Structures are given as structure tokens and as C-alpha cells.
Amino acid sequence: MNKKLLEMLNAINAKKQEVKDLIAADKLDEAKAAKNELVNLQNKFDLAKDLYDEEEKTATNNAQPATPVVEDKAKQHEAFVNIIKAGLSKQAVNEEDLKIYNAMTEADPVAGISEGGVTVPQDIRTQIMEMRRNLDALEPLVHVEPVTTLTGSRVIEVTADQVPFDNVDEAAQFPDVATPEFTTIEYKVAKKGGILKSSRELLQDTAENILAYLGNWIQKKARVTRNFMILSQLNTITAGKEVTIADFDDFKDVFNVILDPAIAISSVVLTNQDGFNWMDKQKDSEGNYILQKDPTQATRKLLFGIYPVHVVSNKVLPSVAVGDPVTSHTVPVYMGDFKEAITIFDRETLSIEISTEAGDLWGKDQTGIKVRERLDIKTVDGEAAVKGQISIPVA
């Protein structure tokens, strides 16, 4: 299936979701209009697909024996690196490398290699995704939804006070009940990226070294980007509602009262090194530490033996100095079910552009490797997260 057909198919899927959303919102007239648009889109797709299939059949009958699919990952990676090198050195792409690359990405033939445009293959992108979720990554704490379109929406039921059923006498009329409330969350993935400035000697490295070099840099930047977005969203959710944490009873107030029981049962704690150090020293009235070992994971601790505690570096989640000169630090500690609170809509695409001439690169004999990805972040349930603040005096 070519790029045009894929775009048409994505448009059909998006329109189907739009119809469902309008029906859920009880906008029947708009839903009918959207349904008519969906029928037209489907008809156009069917006609275009028929023409495409006929062209493919003709081309197959007239074509030479097909090149076998490449299974060797080493050859796939080498082809990808060779295409990057071609972009760096302004050379033509080897035809065999292009065949291998197109086969493993299931994409249209690469265009604009002279300008350095190339899409990161699936298996390499998967490795980068796995790498970025290690160490101080906050992404595993929130919900991540892969999307195939640049814009879209989700209909979410609003948590509301529930009214019980009324008593109904025999043969009496059943009373009306309140219908569920819904809200629509719209996403629009934004372009994120940066430029890695590298020496031209990168061309002389092996395929393995170049892949490792690119992968390591990309995953670091992707992790930092997501961490920043998640922390910004948590601060937005909790702005003006911060809770002072002075002792272990204040933690109990958060989990017993402030958070809904349905949220509290799946909640976690997120803090930095300062916060963890303070929590790790706190004891209850019987002298027991409030942080206990997780019997299922030796390197992790649980608050009150219930809530997993996730610790990140002070560089990722800094404490705030108070006073001049500094007399104390305000330490952030987030509590709640962040998967319920926040969703990242991830387009899950990575693309690379290469230039040796942009800006001041030419004069410094450097290469600019520009990496792009697309994602958005939205609040789903603003009541599912609480920000606590611990004041720690400077010794």
C-alpha cells in the first residue's frame, strides 16, 4: 500500500472515531453529517485501492524476479548507516542499500537523500524506546498511547457524585436517572527535536559504532524531553493545591482523604534524592520506619508497605532553595496514580535530517544531525495526582 492510500486509510479511521465521539456526545445531527463524509471517504479509498491493485498486478506480471526479503539485522543496520553516510558525504545512495532499507521499513523509496532525509527503521526505533525508559525515566509512570494521526480526540467519562436508584412501587412509572457525564480530550502532536553537531570523522566509524552513537544520543534527548513534559504537566495539575508534608501523618491525609480510594489503591510516590533521604529517616510512634522493603523487588521501597516510591536524581527533579542566604530547601513529592492523571499521545516516528552546510557547521568541519519526533501530553484526571512539599532546613 502506497503513502497516499495509507493517508486515506488514516483519514477514514479518524472519521470513524469522530462519528463515535459525536454519538457519545449525543450530537446526532453532526454525527449523521460525519457519517456521510465517512461514506465518501470510504468510496474514494475503494476506487483508489482498485486502481492501485490493478497497477500492482500489471507491474508484477512485467517485473523481474523480486529481491528476497532481507532477514539479517546486521545487513539492515548497515544499509541504514550507509544511507546516512551518503547524506553526510553528498553521495548517491547504493541501489542495493535502498532496496534493503525500503524492505525493512515498509515505506516508499527514500526521497531527498541529497538533503539527508531518512526515517529511522522500526527495530532501531524500538531499541531507542527501550533505552530511554531506563534510569531516571518518568515515562513508565504515565499512560502512553500510540497514535497514527497528528490530531484526534478521546471521550472520557467524568467522575461525578453518584445518586442511588429510587424506590419503585409495583406497576409504578420508573423515574429518570442522571446520565453519565463525558468530556472530550483533544490531542495535537507537536514536533520535538534537536540537532546533534558531530565531527565529520563520524563517517569513518563502523555501522555498529554509528548506530550506538546515534541511538544513545537520541534516547537521552527523548528521555529528557518526556521528563520535562511530565513534570510540567504534574505541576500544572497541582498548581495552587500543594500540600505541606511535615511528618508521616500528612502522607496518610493524602492517601486516606485527598485522593479518591479508587485512585489511592493504585497510587505511587515520586520524589527526588532529597525527598527520599528525608522519608527514609521518618519513623512512626512505635519507632518503625515508614519506608519498608518491597518483598517483590529488593531495590525498591514502599511507603507504609503499600505505595511504591520512585526516586529520581536531584538534577531531574530539583529541590527549590529558600532564603538568601539559603535557610532551607522545598522538596517536591508527587503522589497519585499518574497513569490515570496523564496521557502521552505518541506518534512513534523518528526521522533524521543531515547537513554539513547549515549555519556555522561548514567552517568547523562539523555535521548536523537533526532528529525529529512527534508527541503530545494531556491531563485526563486532574484529581488523580497531589503534590506535596517538604521543607528541609539547611544544616
DOZA-136281 format. One record per residue (C-alpha): residue in one letter; x, y, z. Coordinates in nm, 2 decimals, decimal comma, m for minus. Layout:
! DOZA-136281
PT   type     east    north       up
PT      a        X        Y        Z
...
END
This chain:
! DOZA-136281
PT   type     east    north       up
PT      m     0,00     0,00     0,00
PT      n     0,15     0,34    m0,10
PT      k     0,17     0,65     0,11
PT      k    m0,14     0,81    m0,05
PT      l    m0,36     0,51     0,04
PT      l    m0,22     0,50     0,39
PT      e    m0,32     0,87     0,44
PT      m    m0,67     0,80     0,31
PT      l    m0,70     0,50     0,54
PT      n    m0,58     0,71     0,84
PT      a    m0,84     0,97     0,74
PT      i    m1,11     0,70     0,74
PT      n    m1,02     0,57     1,08
PT      a    m1,01     0,93     1,22
PT      k    m1,35     1,00     1,08
PT      k    m1,49     0,67     1,23
PT      q    m1,37     0,78     1,57
PT      e    m1,52     1,13     1,51
PT      v    m1,86     0,97     1,44
PT      k    m1,84     0,76     1,76
PT      d    m1,74     1,06     1,96
PT      l    m2,03     1,26     1,83
PT      i    m2,28     0,98     1,91
PT      a    m2,14     0,95     2,26
PT      a    m2,18     1,33     2,30
PT      d    m2,55     1,29     2,17
PT      k    m2,48     1,52     1,88
PT      l    m2,68     1,31     1,63
PT      d    m2,71     1,57     1,35
PT      e    m2,34     1,63     1,35
PT      a    m2,28     1,25     1,37
PT      k    m2,50     1,19     1,06
PT      a    m2,31     1,46     0,86
PT      a    m1,98     1,30     0,97
PT      k    m2,11     0,96     0,87
PT      n    m2,19     1,09     0,52
PT      e    m1,83     1,22     0,50
PT      l    m1,71     0,88     0,61
PT      v    m1,90     0,71     0,33
PT      n    m1,75     0,94     0,07
PT      l    m1,40     0,88     0,21
PT      q    m1,46     0,50     0,20
PT      n    m1,58     0,52    m0,16
PT      k    m1,28     0,72    m0,26
PT      f    m1,05     0,48    m0,09
PT      d    m1,21     0,18    m0,25
PT      l    m1,18     0,33    m0,60
PT      a    m0,81     0,43    m0,54
PT      k    m0,73     0,08    m0,40
PT      d    m0,88    m0,09    m0,70
PT      l    m0,67     0,12    m0,93
PT      y    m0,36     0,06    m0,72
PT      d    m0,42    m0,32    m0,72
PT      e    m0,46    m0,32    m1,10
PT      e    m0,13    m0,13    m1,14
PT      e     0,05    m0,36    m0,89
PT      k    m0,08    m0,67    m1,08
PT      t     0,04    m0,53    m1,41
PT      a     0,38    m0,43    m1,26
PT      t     0,41    m0,78    m1,11
PT      n     0,35    m0,95    m1,44
PT      n     0,61    m0,74    m1,61
PT      a     0,87    m0,73    m1,34
PT      q     1,19    m0,93    m1,29
PT      p     1,21    m1,18    m1,00
PT      a     1,17    m1,00    m0,68
PT      t     1,47    m0,94    m0,45
PT      p     1,43    m1,17    m0,14
PT      v     1,34    m1,01     0,19
PT      v     1,65    m0,94     0,40
PT      e     1,64    m1,12     0,73
PT      d     1,99    m1,04     0,85
PT      k     1,96    m0,75     1,10
PT      a     2,33    m0,67     1,05
PT      k     2,27    m0,60     0,68
PT      q     1,96    m0,39     0,76
PT      h     2,16    m0,18     1,00
PT      e     2,45    m0,15     0,76
PT      a     2,21    m0,03     0,49
PT      f     2,06     0,23     0,72
PT      v     2,41     0,36     0,81
PT      n     2,52     0,36     0,45
PT      i     2,22     0,58     0,36
PT      i     2,32     0,82     0,65
PT      k     2,68     0,83     0,53
PT      a     2,56     0,90     0,17
PT      g     2,37     1,20     0,31
PT      l     2,67     1,32     0,51
PT      s     2,91     1,29     0,21
PT      k     2,65     1,41    m0,06
PT      q     2,70     1,08    m0,24
PT      a     2,44     0,88    m0,43
PT      v     2,27     0,60    m0,24
PT      n     2,37     0,25    m0,33
PT      e     2,08     0,08    m0,50
PT      e     2,11    m0,24    m0,30
PT      d     2,11    m0,04     0,03
PT      l     1,80     0,14    m0,08
PT      k     1,62    m0,19    m0,16
PT      i     1,71    m0,34     0,18
PT      y     1,61    m0,02     0,36
PT      n     1,27     0,00     0,18
PT      a     1,20    m0,36     0,26
PT      m     1,27    m0,33     0,63
PT      t     1,08     0,00     0,68
PT      e     0,78    m0,10     0,45
PT      a     0,80     0,26     0,32
PT      d     0,80     0,43    m0,01
PT      p     1,15     0,47    m0,16
PT      v     1,36     0,72     0,03
PT      a     1,34     1,07    m0,13
PT      g     1,57     1,36    m0,09
PT      i     1,88     1,17     0,02
PT      s     2,09     1,45    m0,12
PT      e     1,93     1,66     0,16
PT      g     1,99     1,39     0,42
PT      g     1,63     1,28     0,48
PT      v     1,58     0,93     0,63
PT      t     1,34     0,76     0,86
PT      v     1,47     0,55     1,15
PT      p     1,39     0,18     1,09
PT      q     1,14     0,00     1,32
PT      d     1,38    m0,23     1,50
PT      i     1,63     0,05     1,57
PT      r     1,35     0,28     1,69
PT      t     1,23     0,00     1,93
PT      q     1,58    m0,03     2,08
PT      i     1,59     0,35     2,13
PT      m     1,25     0,34     2,30
PT      e     1,36     0,07     2,54
PT      m     1,68     0,26     2,62
PT      r     1,50     0,58     2,70
PT      r     1,28     0,41     2,96
PT      n     1,58     0,32     3,18
PT      l     1,74     0,52     3,46
PT      d     1,56     0,84     3,56
PT      a     1,28     0,80     3,30
PT      l     0,93     0,91     3,42
PT      e     0,75     0,79     3,11
PT      p     0,67     0,44     3,26
PT      l     0,47     0,62     3,54
PT      v     0,22     0,77     3,30
PT      h    m0,01     0,63     3,03
PT      v     0,14     0,63     2,68
PT      e    m0,10     0,58     2,39
PT      p     0,05     0,52     2,04
PT      v    m0,14     0,72     1,78
PT      t    m0,13     0,71     1,40
PT      t    m0,27     1,05     1,33
PT      l    m0,14     1,40     1,41
PT      t    m0,47     1,51     1,57
PT      g    m0,75     1,33     1,74
PT      s    m0,97     1,32     2,05
PT      r    m1,08     1,08     2,32
PT      v    m1,41     1,08     2,51
PT      i    m1,36     1,03     2,89
PT      e    m1,63     0,98     3,15
PT      v    m1,62     1,24     3,41
PT      t    m1,61     1,13     3,77
PT      a    m1,92     1,26     3,94
PT      d    m2,11     1,20     4,26
PT      q    m2,34     0,90     4,21
PT      v    m2,71     0,92     4,31
PT      p    m2,87     0,59     4,42
PT      f    m3,18     0,44     4,25
PT      d    m3,52     0,55     4,39
PT      n    m3,77     0,30     4,52
PT      v    m4,03     0,20     4,26
PT      d    m4,37     0,08     4,37
PT      e    m4,53    m0,21     4,19
PT      a    m4,67    m0,11     3,85
PT      a    m4,54     0,25     3,90
PT      q    m4,35     0,46     3,65
PT      f    m3,97     0,43     3,67
PT      p    m3,82     0,77     3,73
PT      d    m3,54     0,92     3,51
PT      v    m3,19     0,89     3,63
PT      a    m2,89     1,12     3,57
PT      t    m2,70     1,02     3,26
PT      p    m2,32     0,98     3,27
PT      e    m2,12     1,29     3,20
PT      f    m1,84     1,29     2,94
PT      t    m1,56     1,52     2,84
PT      t    m1,36     1,53     2,52
PT      i    m0,98     1,54     2,53
PT      e    m0,83     1,66     2,21
PT      y    m0,46     1,60     2,12
PT      k    m0,24     1,75     1,86
PT      v     0,10     1,60     1,84
PT      a     0,38     1,86     1,83
PT      k     0,72     1,83     1,66
PT      k     1,00     1,79     1,91
PT      g     1,37     1,76     1,81
PT      g     1,72     1,89     1,82
PT      i     2,05     1,90     1,63
PT      l     2,35     1,69     1,72
PT      k     2,67     1,85     1,60
PT      s     2,93     1,59     1,52
PT      s     3,27     1,58     1,36
PT      r     3,30     1,46     1,00
PT      e     3,51     1,17     1,13
PT      l     3,18     1,00     1,22
PT      l     3,19     0,88     0,86
PT      q     3,49     0,67     0,92
PT      d     3,32     0,47     1,20
PT      t     3,17     0,12     1,16
PT      a     2,80     0,07     1,12
PT      e     2,78    m0,06     1,48
PT      n     2,96     0,25     1,62
PT      i     2,74     0,49     1,43
PT      l     2,42     0,32     1,54
PT      a     2,53     0,31     1,90
PT      y     2,63     0,68     1,88
PT      l     2,30     0,79     1,73
PT      g     2,09     0,56     1,95
PT      n     2,25     0,68     2,27
PT      w     2,21     1,05     2,19
PT      i     1,85     1,02     2,07
PT      q     1,73     0,82     2,37
PT      k     1,89     1,07     2,61
PT      k     1,72     1,36     2,44
PT      a     1,39     1,18     2,42
PT      r     1,40     1,08     2,79
PT      v     1,48     1,44     2,90
PT      t     1,20     1,58     2,67
PT      r     0,94     1,34     2,82
PT      n     1,06     1,40     3,18
PT      f     1,02     1,78     3,13
PT      m     0,68     1,74     2,98
PT      i     0,55     1,51     3,25
PT      l     0,68     1,72     3,54
PT      s     0,54     2,04     3,38
PT      q     0,20     1,86     3,35
PT      l     0,21     1,74     3,71
PT      n     0,29     2,10     3,82
PT      t     0,00     2,24     3,61
PT      i    m0,24     1,98     3,76
PT      t    m0,14     2,06     4,12
PT      a    m0,08     2,43     4,09
PT      g    m0,24     2,61     4,39
PT      k    m0,33     2,29     4,56
PT      e     0,01     2,19     4,70
PT      v     0,00     2,01     5,04
PT      t     0,26     2,06     5,31
PT      i     0,42     1,74     5,43
PT      a     0,57     1,78     5,78
PT      d     0,55     1,42     5,91
PT      f     0,42     1,08     5,82
PT      d     0,06     1,17     5,92
PT      d     0,05     1,42     5,64
PT      f     0,11     1,14     5,40
PT      k    m0,18     0,95     5,55
PT      d    m0,41     1,25     5,50
PT      v    m0,32     1,25     5,13
PT      f    m0,38     0,88     5,07
PT      n    m0,68     0,84     5,31
PT      v    m0,87     1,17     5,24
PT      i    m0,74     1,38     4,95
PT      l    m0,71     1,10     4,69
PT      d    m1,02     0,90     4,59
PT      p    m0,99     0,55     4,73
PT      a    m1,01     0,41     4,37
PT      i    m0,71     0,62     4,28
PT      a    m0,52     0,57     4,61
PT      i    m0,52     0,19     4,57
PT      s    m0,30     0,21     4,26
PT      s    m0,10     0,52     4,36
PT      v     0,27     0,57     4,37
PT      v     0,51     0,82     4,52
PT      l     0,76     1,02     4,31
PT      t     1,03     1,23     4,47
PT      n     1,40     1,32     4,43
PT      q     1,71     1,22     4,63
PT      d     1,65     1,49     4,90
PT      g     1,29     1,38     4,94
PT      f     1,37     1,01     4,96
PT      n     1,65     1,07     5,21
PT      w     1,41     1,26     5,44
PT      m     1,14     1,00     5,40
PT      d     1,38     0,72     5,46
PT      k     1,46     0,86     5,81
PT      q     1,10     0,91     5,92
PT      k     0,96     0,67     6,19
PT      d     0,61     0,62     6,33
PT      s     0,52     0,64     6,70
PT      e     0,65     0,29     6,76
PT      g     0,99     0,36     6,61
PT      n     0,92     0,18     6,28
PT      y     1,05     0,34     5,96
PT      i     0,76     0,44     5,73
PT      l     0,95     0,32     5,43
PT      q     0,96    m0,06     5,40
PT      k     1,13    m0,30     5,17
PT      d     0,93    m0,43     4,87
PT      p     0,93    m0,81     4,91
PT      t     0,89    m0,85     4,53
PT      q     1,16    m0,60     4,43
PT      a     1,47    m0,58     4,66
PT      t     1,58    m0,24     4,53
PT      r     1,25    m0,06     4,58
PT      k     1,08     0,06     4,90
PT      l     0,71     0,11     4,98
PT      l     0,56     0,39     5,18
PT      f     0,37     0,23     5,47
PT      g     0,45    m0,10     5,30
PT      i     0,18    m0,01     5,04
PT      y     0,28     0,26     4,79
PT      p     0,59     0,22     4,56
PT      v     0,84     0,50     4,59
PT      h     1,01     0,61     4,27
PT      v     1,33     0,81     4,32
PT      v     1,49     1,03     4,05
PT      s     1,80     1,24     4,06
PT      n     1,80     1,59     4,20
PT      k     1,91     1,70     3,86
PT      v     1,59     1,56     3,71
PT      l     1,36     1,69     3,99
PT      p     1,54     1,97     4,17
PT      s     1,46     2,10     4,52
PT      v     1,40     2,47     4,55
PT      a     1,63     2,68     4,76
PT      v     1,45     2,92     5,01
PT      g     1,60     3,24     5,15
PT      d     1,91     3,45     5,08
PT      p     2,13     3,31     5,22
PT      v     1,96     2,98     5,18
PT      t     1,80     2,86     5,50
PT      s     1,60     2,56     5,37
PT      h     1,50     2,36     5,06
PT      t     1,15     2,29     4,94
PT      v     1,14     1,93     4,82
PT      p     0,87     1,81     4,58
PT      v     0,69     1,48     4,64
PT      y     0,41     1,37     4,40
PT      m     0,15     1,12     4,50
PT      g    m0,12     0,95     4,30
PT      d    m0,20     0,73     4,00
PT      f    m0,01     0,91     3,72
PT      k    m0,14     0,67     3,46
PT      e    m0,49     0,80     3,54
PT      a    m0,38     1,16     3,56
PT      i    m0,17     1,20     3,24
PT      t    m0,16     1,05     2,89
PT      i     0,11     1,09     2,63
PT      f    m0,01     1,06     2,27
PT      d     0,30     0,93     2,09
PT      r     0,31     0,94     1,71
PT      e     0,61     0,70     1,75
PT      t     0,80     0,82     1,45
PT      l     1,16     0,93     1,43
PT      s     1,32     1,10     1,14
PT      i     1,68     1,22     1,07
PT      e     1,80     1,50     0,85
PT      i     2,16     1,56     0,78
PT      s     2,36     1,87     0,68
PT      t     2,72     1,97     0,66
PT      e     2,65     2,33     0,55
PT      a     2,38     2,47     0,77
PT      g     2,48     2,76     1,00
PT      d     2,84     2,75     1,11
PT      l     2,89     2,38     1,05
PT      w     3,09     2,42     0,73
PT      g     3,35     2,64     0,89
PT      k     3,40     2,40     1,18
PT      d     3,41     2,08     0,97
PT      q     3,11     1,95     1,15
PT      t     2,80     1,76     1,06
PT      g     2,45     1,85     1,19
PT      i     2,22     1,55     1,25
PT      k     1,87     1,68     1,32
PT      v     1,63     1,43     1,49
PT      r     1,25     1,48     1,50
PT      e     0,97     1,31     1,68
PT      r     0,60     1,40     1,74
PT      l     0,40     1,37     2,06
PT      d     0,15     1,55     2,29
PT      i     0,07     1,53     2,66
PT      k    m0,27     1,58     2,82
PT      t    m0,43     1,58     3,16
PT      v    m0,70     1,31     3,18
PT      d    m0,79     1,32     3,55
PT      g    m0,67     1,62     3,74
PT      e    m0,78     1,48     4,07
PT      a    m0,55     1,17     4,04
PT      a    m0,23     1,35     4,14
PT      v    m0,13     1,55     4,45
PT      k     0,19     1,75     4,50
PT      g     0,34     1,75     4,85
PT      q     0,61     1,99     4,96
PT      i     0,86     1,90     5,23
PT      s     1,07     2,18     5,39
PT      i     1,42     2,06     5,48
PT      p     1,63     2,31     5,68
PT      v     1,99     2,36     5,57
PT      a     2,23     2,20     5,82
END
